[in-house]
Amino acid sequence: MKRPLIIIAFLILSGNSIAQSNAVNILFDVDGIQLPYKNAFVEFVYNNDTTKVNIEEGKMLIPNQIFRKNVVVIFHIDKYVLNFDSIPVTLNNLSPKWTIGVDNKPFDKKYQVAVKPRKKVQIIYYLKNDDGRTFTVDGMKKSKIIL
């Protein structure tokens, strides 16, 4: 009788520790090509507070206070500063990966759908999280979602 209780307790405790892990892998693409990066950090802005998180060895830990909230997320990756207005900070625990990307002219059609044709737009940047959503910004307006 003790064995089933011990096994059940172990499964419950191990499941809780896995569910609480907010670590995410960060990939960086420029024009569809994955590039290595040297200096990277993220700023999460929520309720007038800014939390800075370093990206080390391609990984970042999402702070608990902003997890599953809509926040402003600013990625600083080498020479790029990519600002996403009010996006939900979520994570697919089965595939904890975010791809941050920059698309220069001529734009990839899959990212251009969220951008109205404007001659002044020189860059589109995006965040793809592995829950099926892609957030795009064209440098001239707020973040948009492509489903």
KOLKOL-43010 format. One record per residue (C-alpha): x, y, z; residue in three letters. Coordinates in Angstrom, 1 decimal. Layout:
N
X; Y; Z; code
X; Y; Z; ALA .
...
***
This chain:
147
X; Y; Z; code
0.0; 0.0; 0.0; MET .
2.9; 2.4; 0.7; LYS .
4.4; 1.9; -2.7; ARG .
1.5; 3.3; -4.7; PRO .
1.4; 6.3; -2.4; LEU .
5.1; 6.9; -2.8; ILE .
4.8; 6.6; -6.6; ILE .
1.8; 9.0; -6.7; ILE .
3.6; 11.5; -4.5; ALA .
6.7; 11.4; -6.7; PHE .
4.7; 11.9; -9.9; LEU .
2.8; 14.9; -8.4; ILE .
6.0; 16.5; -7.1; LEU .
8.0; 15.9; -10.3; SER .
5.1; 17.2; -12.4; GLY .
4.9; 20.4; -10.4; ASN .
8.6; 21.1; -10.8; SER .
8.4; 20.5; -14.6; ILE .
5.4; 22.8; -15.0; ALA .
7.1; 25.6; -13.1; GLN .
10.2; 25.7; -15.3; SER .
10.0; 28.9; -17.4; ASN .
13.2; 28.4; -19.3; ALA .
13.1; 29.0; -23.1; VAL .
15.6; 28.5; -25.9; ASN .
16.1; 31.7; -28.0; ILE .
17.0; 31.4; -31.7; LEU .
17.8; 34.4; -33.8; PHE .
17.1; 34.6; -37.6; ASP .
18.0; 37.3; -40.1; VAL .
16.3; 36.9; -43.5; ASP .
15.5; 33.3; -42.8; GLY .
19.0; 32.3; -41.7; ILE .
19.7; 31.3; -38.1; GLN .
22.6; 33.4; -36.8; LEU .
24.7; 33.1; -33.7; PRO .
24.7; 36.1; -31.4; TYR .
27.1; 37.4; -28.7; LYS .
25.3; 39.9; -26.6; ASN .
21.7; 39.5; -25.8; ALA .
19.2; 40.4; -23.1; PHE .
15.5; 41.0; -22.8; VAL .
13.5; 43.7; -21.0; GLU .
10.0; 42.8; -19.8; PHE .
7.9; 45.9; -19.0; VAL .
4.8; 45.2; -16.9; TYR .
2.9; 47.6; -14.4; ASN .
5.6; 50.3; -14.9; ASN .
8.3; 47.9; -13.7; ASP .
11.1; 46.7; -16.0; THR .
12.8; 43.4; -15.5; THR .
16.0; 42.7; -17.4; LYS .
16.9; 39.1; -18.2; VAL .
20.1; 38.0; -19.8; ASN .
20.1; 35.4; -22.6; ILE .
23.0; 33.1; -21.9; GLU .
24.1; 30.1; -24.1; GLU .
20.9; 30.6; -26.1; GLY .
18.6; 30.3; -23.1; LYS .
16.5; 32.6; -21.0; MET .
14.5; 32.2; -17.8; LEU .
11.1; 33.9; -18.0; ILE .
10.3; 35.7; -14.7; PRO .
7.3; 34.3; -12.8; ASN .
5.7; 37.7; -12.3; GLN .
5.2; 38.2; -16.0; ILE .
4.5; 34.7; -17.1; PHE .
1.1; 34.4; -18.8; ARG .
0.6; 38.1; -18.8; LYS .
0.5; 40.6; -21.6; ASN .
3.7; 42.7; -21.4; VAL .
6.0; 44.9; -23.5; VAL .
9.0; 42.7; -24.5; VAL .
12.2; 44.4; -25.8; ILE .
14.9; 42.1; -27.2; PHE .
18.4; 43.5; -27.4; HIS .
20.3; 41.1; -29.7; ILE .
23.7; 42.4; -30.8; ASP .
22.9; 45.6; -32.9; LYS .
19.2; 45.0; -32.9; TYR .
16.6; 46.4; -30.5; VAL .
13.2; 44.8; -31.2; LEU .
10.2; 46.1; -29.3; ASN .
7.0; 44.1; -29.1; PHE .
4.0; 45.9; -27.6; ASP .
1.7; 44.1; -25.2; SER .
2.2; 40.4; -26.2; ILE .
1.3; 37.4; -24.1; PRO .
4.4; 35.7; -22.5; VAL .
3.6; 32.0; -22.9; THR .
5.7; 28.9; -23.3; LEU .
5.1; 25.5; -24.8; ASN .
6.7; 23.2; -22.2; ASN .
6.9; 20.4; -24.8; LEU .
9.0; 22.6; -27.1; SER .
10.3; 25.6; -25.1; PRO .
11.6; 27.7; -28.0; LYS .
11.2; 31.3; -29.3; TRP .
12.6; 32.4; -32.6; THR .
13.3; 36.1; -32.9; ILE .
13.7; 37.2; -36.4; GLY .
14.4; 40.1; -38.7; VAL .
13.2; 40.3; -42.3; ASP .
14.7; 42.9; -44.6; ASN .
13.4; 43.9; -48.1; LYS .
12.3; 42.0; -50.1; PRO .
10.0; 40.7; -47.4; PHE .
9.0; 37.1; -46.9; ASP .
5.4; 36.7; -47.8; LYS .
4.5; 34.9; -44.6; LYS .
5.5; 38.0; -42.5; TYR .
4.3; 40.6; -45.0; GLN .
0.6; 39.7; -44.5; VAL .
0.5; 41.7; -41.2; ALA .
2.1; 44.7; -42.8; VAL .
0.2; 47.2; -45.0; LYS .
2.2; 48.0; -48.1; PRO .
4.2; 51.0; -47.2; ARG .
7.2; 52.2; -49.1; LYS .
8.9; 53.5; -45.9; LYS .
8.9; 50.0; -44.2; VAL .
12.5; 48.8; -44.3; GLN .
12.3; 46.0; -41.8; ILE .
9.9; 43.5; -40.3; ILE .
10.7; 41.7; -37.1; TYR .
8.9; 38.9; -35.5; TYR .
8.7; 36.6; -32.5; LEU .
7.6; 33.0; -33.1; LYS .
6.8; 31.0; -30.0; ASN .
6.0; 27.3; -30.3; ASP .
2.4; 27.7; -29.5; ASP .
1.5; 28.4; -33.1; GLY .
1.5; 32.2; -33.0; ARG .
3.8; 34.7; -34.7; THR .
4.0; 38.3; -33.6; PHE .
5.2; 40.8; -36.2; THR .
6.2; 44.5; -36.1; VAL .
7.1; 46.6; -39.1; ASP .
8.9; 49.4; -37.2; GLY .
6.0; 51.8; -37.8; MET .
3.1; 50.3; -35.7; LYS .
2.3; 48.0; -32.8; LYS .
2.8; 44.3; -32.7; SER .
0.3; 42.1; -34.7; LYS .
-0.4; 38.4; -34.5; ILE .
-0.3; 36.1; -37.4; ILE .
-2.1; 32.8; -36.7; LEU .
***
